[in-house]
Amino acid sequence: QHEKELQDVVKQQEEKMLQLIDRSGEVTRLKGEVSQLQRSLQRAETEAKVLWEEMREKEPKGDSTHVRERVLLHQEV
């Protein structure tokens, strides 16, 4: 009977180890996704800044309200 109990404990520990390995792989994958999203966000922010600067140069100084409104509308979509 002790042997059976020991086998059960070993089996439970193996299952827990497999779950931890699965979670570890998922954490690694998620960290990769986060890094990719951060790079994408950085590129988008840089692009937005450049485009905004271009628009400010082309538009009269006080007439950027409609550009901001369009940006907000696109963000909502």
ChimeraX attribute file (.defattr): number of C-alpha atoms within 10 A of each C-alpha:
attribute: neighborCount
match mode: 1-to-1
recipient: residues
	/A:1	6
	/A:2	7
	/A:3	8
	/A:4	9
	/A:5	10
	/A:6	11
	/A:7	12
	/A:8	12
	/A:9	12
	/A:10	12
	/A:11	12
	/A:12	12
	/A:13	12
	/A:14	12
	/A:15	12
	/A:16	12
	/A:17	12
	/A:18	12
	/A:19	12
	/A:20	12
	/A:21	12
	/A:22	12
	/A:23	12
	/A:24	12
	/A:25	12
	/A:26	12
	/A:27	12
	/A:28	12
	/A:29	12
	/A:30	12
	/A:31	12
	/A:32	12
	/A:33	12
	/A:34	12
	/A:35	12
	/A:36	12
	/A:37	12
	/A:38	12
	/A:39	12
	/A:40	12
	/A:41	12
	/A:42	12
	/A:43	12
	/A:44	12
	/A:45	12
	/A:46	12
	/A:47	12
	/A:48	13
	/A:49	12
	/A:50	12
	/A:51	12
	/A:52	16
	/A:53	11
	/A:54	11
	/A:55	14
	/A:56	15
	/A:57	10
	/A:58	10
	/A:59	11
	/A:60	9
	/A:61	9
	/A:62	7
	/A:63	10
	/A:64	14
	/A:65	9
	/A:66	9
	/A:67	14
	/A:68	12
	/A:69	11
	/A:70	11
	/A:71	13
	/A:72	11
	/A:73	10
	/A:74	9
	/A:75	8
	/A:76	7
	/A:77	5
